Amino acid sequence: MATDRSPDADASLFDTIVNLSKRRGFAFPSAEIYGGFRSTYDYGPVGVLLLRNVKEAWWRAMVQRRHDVVGLDAAVLSPPAVWEASGHLESFTDPLVDCRACGTRHRADKLEDPDRCPACGARDTFTEARQFNLMFSTQAGPVADAGATAYLRPETAQGMFVDFTQVMTTARKKPPFGIAQVGKTFRNEITPGNFVFRTREFEQMEMEFFVPPAEAQRWHEYWCAERLRWYVDLGMPVDKLRLRPHEPDELSHYSSATSDVEFLFPWGWDELEGIANRGDFDLSAHSKASGEKLDYFDQTTGERYTPHVVEPAAGVTRAAFAFLLAAYDTEEVRGETRVVLRLHPRLAPYKVAVLPLSKKVELTDPARQVFASLSDRFMVDYDETQAIGRRYRRQDELGTPLCVTYDFESVDDGAVTVRDRDTMEQVRVPIDELVTHVTDRLGL
């Protein structure tokens, strides 16, 4: 399905965030000194913290605060049998077309104009569409033969299905319950692009929620609402989010219902997360292929059944990108433009920045002690270079909620100035009360 364009989309914001990401160390092209490697990015000192915070916020909501979901970290490499049973070897494909005029390749279902090449503008030059498998294959072991073929997982889900019985037994759970996983996945995308939105290597946050068949629809509706609320709770504006049910012709072969949480990106509405009712397809397929039972016996009712599965699946980097877009703001302050990322405190790469007013040792030494006391509890930045105003602006662009300035008065009164990112208000706080003050202000 082509991207849903919207007159409210801000196309200029894309380049702004890409430039900010590189300049401030969120993300930049991988292997850039060698000319880069298409569709791969490295996440810098600030970006790696943002990604970690997105994952931790997801894990907190999906596992830590729930009694009915447990975690798993399954292997990245899998034998062909897993992907044959799941249907990926046969059907994990996208329609591929080539432009006869310029030689570029495109994903047919993402073309805005199916008769016009977006690269060269030529019309009626596409080849017939053919199915392209998105799986990355490799060789496991010292001999490269058919028996050594393995695949990099294109989703984390299959590990949770294959390990269903082991997890259910060892965790002492019964349906309805979920298995959650965060990890790297790999897809040989035909047309990666839009910065980190679509890449060939990325991280997923997926949860498989196993339920009695009769309860599947109710749980699908429940998880659609829960997952939409998660983004709102972390600061995304409601008017930039929507829940879009898939049309019948969009549904995967295993899905009876799927809805996407969509975000208004600079190019229009596009997917942040999918919530699918997968039925019993996966457990049944792996049970049949392996010969092992992947079902549940309810001792209370005497019923044996194969659970149905509701799957919320989100991309870590895609979510982080959307949070950056949603948080970006500018305002005039004393005749100058201030750029600020109004990230939720849980997502902000640094929660606090410690800034000695000068580089004189009588300020830097105690300021580092303040840093040490805060860094036991929070991720803290320390910066003693440039004028204090420039350092405030840098922290605003990084999304740091609070700045703590140790000045010459601090030597005498044992207090520091705490500046709020959003309001720029400053208050004086005793150093021995600082950790409590920051904790309360951030709500963490």
Buried (B, 14 or more C-beta within 10 A) or exposed (E): EEBBEEEEBBEEBBEBBBEBBBEBBBBBBBEEEEEEEEBBBEBBEBBBBBBBBBBBBBBEBBBEEBEEBBBBEBEBEBEBEBBBBBBBBEEBBBBBBBBEBEEEBBBBEBBEEEEBBEEEEBEEBBEEBEEBBBBBEEEBEEEEEEEEBBBBBBBBBBBBBBBBBEBBEEBEBBBBBBBBBBBEBBBBBBBBEBBBBBBBBBBBBBBBBBBBEEBBBEBBBBBBEEBBEBBEEBBBEEEBBBBBEBEEEEBBEBBBBBBBBBBBBBBBBBBBBBBBBBBBBBBBBBBEEEEEEBBBEEEEEEEEBBBBBBBBBBBBBBBBBBBBBBBBEEEEEEEEEBBBBBBBBBBBBBBBBBBBBBEEEEBBEBBBEBBEBBBEEBBBBBBBEEEBEEBBBBBBBBBBBBBBBBBEEBEEEEBBBBBEBEEBEEEEBEBEEBBEBBEEBBEE
